[in-house]
């Protein structure tokens, strides 16, 4: 009998990083999926796998994006 992996972290507002990147592009400050993944790893934001795609909390991604935009030159 196989045991399935159960993640202790399940965000109520989980979104795939690709979908998040598409939505964040509408802010005028586009960000790539790979940058979102890197920021999540650096800041300890939990990600879960959905097939081949990573997903994370939309709330946490918004915070990461805000901080990323504010840290860029000319912001």
Secondary structure, 3 states (H helix, E strand, C coil): CCCCCCCCCCCCCEEEHHHHHHHHHCCCCCCCHHHHHHHHHHHCCCCEEECCEEEEEHHHHHHHHHHHHHHCCCC
